[in-house]
Amino acid sequence: MAARALLQLAAATRAPLWANHSGWATGSGASSCCGWFGVECTDGSPVSINLYSNGLEGTLPDDIFGAATLPQLRFLSVGYNVLSARCPAAWPGRRGWSTSTPG
């Protein structure tokens, strides 16, 4: 489920044009995202996504960061990209959650 969610993120933010998109699958057959650039996992689940200043453009999908989709995710860094989005509804209720954006 995590790989599918991150593929949605990749599609929404033009992954082929990122500065580094190594490992990010472009097809729907990916079963794990743990080896993808910027994705750190613990016990096979993403706990951190760091795509800071990586050339992302677009809108962060509102529904992929919920506890059911990425339950172990605790850190997301997408600062210094060209993103247009409000804070997705799922974010404020996450316990232990932190983000990194330009101040």
N, C-alpha and C positions, 0 to 999 in steps of 0.2 A: 504494500500500500504506500509506503514512503517513497519508493522510486517513482510510482505513478504520480504522486503529488508533486515531486520535484520536477518531473517532466512537464507538468502543467506550468510550473514556474519558468522553466526554460523556454517553453513555447510562448509564454506571455511577455518575455523580456528579450527575445531575439538572441538566444544562446549561440547560434553559429557566428554571431558578430562579437561575442565577448572577447576580451583580451586573452582569457584562458578558459576554455571550455573542455579541457581534457577529461575524458571519462564520462562526460555527460552524454548519455545515450539519446539518440534522436528517434528511435523507434519505441514501440510499446512493449517490446519483449524484455526490457531490463527488469531483473528481479532484485537487484541490490544497488544502492547508490553510495555505498560506503567507500568506494575507491574513487569517487568523483572529486574533481578539484573543489576545494573549499568545504567539503562535507566531512565532518569528524563524527565517528560513531563509537558507541559503547555497546557491547554485546549485540552487534548487528543492527542497532537503531541509531538514526541520526540524533546527535545531541547538540551539534553546533554547525551552523552554515555561515561561512565567511566569504562573501562575494564583494567585499569592499573595493570600490574603485576598479571594477572589472568590466565596465562597458555595458552594463545592463540598461536596456531602454524599454519602457512600456509601463504596464500597470501590474502591481503585485496582485495575484488572484486572492480574493477575499476569503475563500473557503478552504485553502490548503493547509493553513497553520493551526487548525483546531486540534484539541487534545486527542480526538479519535484518529486523526490522520497522521500526525507526528507527535505521539504522546511523550517522547523523551526529549524533544527539542527544547533547549534552554537558552540558546543564544543565536541571534540572527544579526549579521552585519551586512548591510546593503548601502551604506553611506557612499557618497560621491559617485553615484550613478545617475542616470536620467530616468527617474521613476516618478510617475504620477499616481498617487494613491493616498487614501486616508488610512489610518491604522486599521487593519482588518479587525472585524468585530470579535474574533476569537482571541486576540492578543491580550487585552486587559485582564482577563480572568486566569491567565496562566500563572501558576505558582513557580517561583524561582526563575522567572523569565527576565532576560535583559536583551536590549537591542543596542546597536551602535549606529548612530546617524550623525551627520555633521551638526555641530552646535551652532 
